[in-house]
Amino acid sequence: MAEPFVTTVVGSMPKPPWLYRQMPLDAKGFDHHGTGSDWLLEGSPLHDAQNDAVRLAIYDQETAGVRIISDGEQRRKTYLTYVTSQLGGFDYETLAEKWIRDGRRLAQVGRCTGPVEWRGPIVVDDLRFLLTNTTSPVKVTLPGPMTVTDSTFDAYYGDERTFALAVAAAINREAKALDALGPAVIQFDEPVFSRYPEKVAEWGIEALDRCADGLRAQTAVHVCYSYAIPGVERPIKPSYPQILAELERSQIDQLALEFQAPQLDPALLELCPSKTVLFGCVDNANPEIEDAQKIAQRLLAAAEHHDPEKLQAAPDCGLVLLSQATARAKLSALFRGAQIARDQLADPRGRAHGHHRY
């Protein structure tokens, strides 16, 4: 029987300041590829430092009580281009200008100039390193096809669905190579699902299922409203009713959903009863540390609309934009909140008296 409110993460963790110079998202010249942000080392010292940063990310997650961990994406400048730039068919030398995220912002993006192809392992060595440095169950993340098509300029296919399915086929080959190593979860990041509910219905689920085809690991999809960028509007499109109904019919096992920052109604979870839900109850953009009691209340509210054994406690999104100290404190609050919620679920009488054990 699954334990209610298992703690996990969405993927990214902050990089140590000795490894990476993080440029603010609103800095002039920032684009979708981490331009302006850069590694502080190169060659083998960089590789060794990234290994150390992964060990630190593992330690930070495990110490905070996170049960299903990631490598914190410590080797990736961005979650997306780290993978897409190593697929055949993409050109990141000559960029194109494109409105992305449903017209939310104008970005310099890579171009698809030929057939998208998987040329060989991309994050397999990263996963192997993670697995040899922990006994915790681990998740590994890959960009999803709709987000890839939104984040690149198609100069080859001329049809979005065809382009997305080609991306999905290539991502599936990488996912199968990862699956052979035995991760607990393989997650596909689809933040743009929230922006394009009609496309989700038309071909998004089809492309997502293609990514997950034939995998033994649990599969997850992450949906959010993208990073909060100072000075850029972050419209919370009321698309969850539509996309959750669509995701319910997908082959994906787990849905990692942003609920905290937009304060969405947990009743929406009734639309995806068969799925395990990673319920976002920690804001990844606001540096204020959540209160463990409030996290517990959010989780218990979610449990009124979804099987608690299919609810996991998670941040809204990756924690990369926070400081390391803030990320640690938020994950610790997440663990405490989940523990309080578990205790109150097991002993409802304890709610009145506020009893909980740690």
GIFEN-V367488 format. One record per pair of residues at least 24 apart in sequence whose C-alpha atoms are under 7 Angstrom apart, sorted by the first residue. I is the first residue (numbers start at 1). GAP is how many residues later the second one is. D is the distance in whole Angstrom. If there is no record, write none. Layout:
i gap d
I GAP D
I GAP D
//
This chain:
i gap d
2 307 5
3 306 6
4 304 5
4 305 4
4 306 7
4 307 6
4 308 7
4 338 6
5 303 7
5 304 7
5 306 5
5 307 4
5 308 5
5 333 6
5 337 7
6 61 7
6 306 5
6 307 6
7 59 5
7 60 5
7 61 7
7 305 6
7 306 5
7 307 6
7 328 6
8 58 5
8 59 6
8 60 5
8 61 6
8 304 7
8 305 6
8 306 5
9 60 6
9 305 5
9 306 6
10 304 7
10 305 7
10 307 6
10 308 5
11 59 6
11 61 6
11 62 7
11 130 7
11 307 5
12 60 4
12 61 5
12 306 4
12 307 6
12 308 5
13 44 7
13 59 4
13 60 7
13 305 6
13 306 5
13 307 5
14 305 6
14 306 4
14 307 6
14 308 6
14 309 6
14 310 6
15 59 6
15 305 7
16 37 7
19 30 7
25 204 6
26 203 6
26 204 6
31 76 6
31 77 6
32 75 7
32 76 7
32 77 7
33 45 6
33 48 6
34 43 6
34 44 6
50 24 6
50 25 6
60 268 6
64 264 7
64 267 6
64 268 5
64 271 7
65 267 7
65 270 6
66 269 7
67 69 7
68 68 6
68 69 5
68 70 5
68 71 7
69 67 7
69 68 7
69 69 5
69 70 6
70 68 6
70 69 5
70 70 6
71 59 6
79 64 7
80 63 5
83 39 7
86 36 7
87 29 7
87 30 6
87 31 5
87 32 6
88 28 5
88 29 5
88 30 6
88 31 6
89 24 6
89 25 4
89 26 5
89 27 5
89 28 6
96 57 6
98 55 7
100 50 6
100 51 6
101 49 7
101 91 6
101 94 6
102 93 6
109 42 6
109 43 5
109 44 6
110 42 5
110 43 6
111 41 6
111 42 5
111 43 6
111 44 6
112 40 7
112 41 6
112 42 5
112 43 5
112 44 6
113 42 5
113 43 5
114 42 6
116 50 6
116 51 6
116 54 7
117 53 6
118 52 5
118 55 7
121 53 6
121 56 7
124 53 7
124 54 6
137 46 7
137 47 6
138 45 6
138 46 5
138 47 7
139 44 6
139 45 6
139 46 4
139 47 6
139 48 7
140 45 6
140 46 5
140 47 6
141 45 6
141 46 5
141 47 6
141 48 7
142 45 6
142 46 5
142 47 6
143 45 5
143 46 5
143 47 7
144 44 5
144 45 5
144 46 5
144 64 7
145 62 6
145 63 7
146 44 7
146 46 7
146 58 6
147 43 5
147 44 7
147 45 6
161 42 6
164 43 6
165 42 5
168 39 6
168 40 7
168 42 6
168 43 5
169 41 6
169 42 6
171 40 6
172 38 7
172 39 4
172 40 6
172 41 7
176 39 6
179 36 6
179 37 7
179 38 6
182 35 7
183 34 6
184 33 5
184 34 6
185 32 5
185 33 5
185 34 6
185 35 7
186 31 6
186 32 6
186 33 5
186 34 6
187 32 6
187 33 4
187 34 5
187 35 7
188 32 6
188 33 5
188 34 6
189 32 6
189 33 5
189 34 7
190 31 6
190 32 6
190 33 5
191 31 6
191 32 4
191 33 5
191 34 6
191 35 6
193 30 6
194 29 7
194 30 6
194 31 6
194 43 7
194 45 6
194 46 7
195 42 7
197 42 6
197 45 6
197 46 6
200 43 7
201 45 6
205 42 7
205 45 6
209 41 6
209 42 6
209 43 7
218 35 6
219 33 5
219 34 5
219 35 6
220 32 6
220 33 6
220 34 4
220 35 6
220 36 7
221 33 6
221 34 5
221 35 6
222 33 6
222 34 4
222 35 6
223 33 6
223 34 5
223 35 7
224 33 6
224 34 5
224 93 7
228 57 6
236 26 7
241 27 7
244 27 6
244 28 6
245 26 5
245 27 6
248 24 5
248 26 7
248 27 7
257 59 6
258 58 4
258 59 7
259 57 6
260 56 6
266 35 7
266 36 5
266 39 7
267 38 6
269 36 6
269 37 6
270 35 6
270 36 6
273 33 6
275 35 7
276 34 4
276 35 6
277 33 6
277 34 5
277 35 6
278 33 6
278 34 5
278 35 6
278 36 6
279 32 7
279 33 6
279 34 5
279 35 6
280 33 7
280 34 5
280 35 5
280 36 4
281 32 7
281 33 6
281 34 6
281 35 6
282 32 7
282 33 4
282 34 6
282 48 7
283 32 6
283 33 6
284 31 7
284 32 6
284 33 6
284 34 7
284 35 5
285 36 7
285 37 7
287 35 7
287 39 6
289 40 7
289 41 6
290 40 7
290 43 6
291 42 7
292 41 5
292 42 7
292 44 6
292 45 4
293 44 6
295 39 7
295 42 5
296 41 4
296 42 6
296 44 6
296 45 5
299 42 7
300 41 6
313 25 7
//
